[in-house]
Amino acid sequence: MRTLLECYKILEEYPNGMTKDQFYRVARINKQHAKYLLDSGLVPCINTGKKTRKYHIATHDVITYLCDREDKERIAVRISTHQ
């Protein structure tokens, strides 16, 4: 579970947003899944149109995604243990 301290550390390290490479490392997901999340709009971003550093993601959107992901995982665990 992400603690408030971890969220502040992410905000401190990336105050102006982050790239896709930084995003997948912070979120601990693979590059293809990060690209899917950004292309589909599940994580809001700005497409700069460049070949490198194509995506600019606001840090608060990354933190929101991480919190939502953990909430969904907790709900899935509760459902599977009640069946």
Rosetta blueprint (number, residue, H / E / L):
1 M L
2 R L
3 T L
4 L H
5 L H
6 E H
7 C H
8 Y H
9 K H
10 I H
11 L H
12 E H
13 E H
14 Y L
15 P L
16 N L
17 G L
18 M E
19 T L
20 K H
21 D H
22 Q H
23 F H
24 Y H
25 R H
26 V H
27 A H
28 R L
29 I L
30 N L
31 K H
32 Q H
33 H H
34 A H
35 K H
36 Y H
37 L H
38 L H
39 D H
40 S H
41 G L
42 L L
43 V L
44 P L
45 C L
46 I E
47 N E
48 T L
49 G L
50 K L
51 K L
52 T L
53 R L
54 K L
55 Y E
56 H E
57 I E
58 A L
59 T H
60 H H
61 D H
62 V H
63 I H
64 T H
65 Y H
66 L H
67 C H
68 D H
69 R H
70 E H
71 D H
72 K H
73 E H
74 R H
75 I H
76 A H
77 V H
78 R H
79 I H
80 S H
81 T H
82 H H
83 Q L
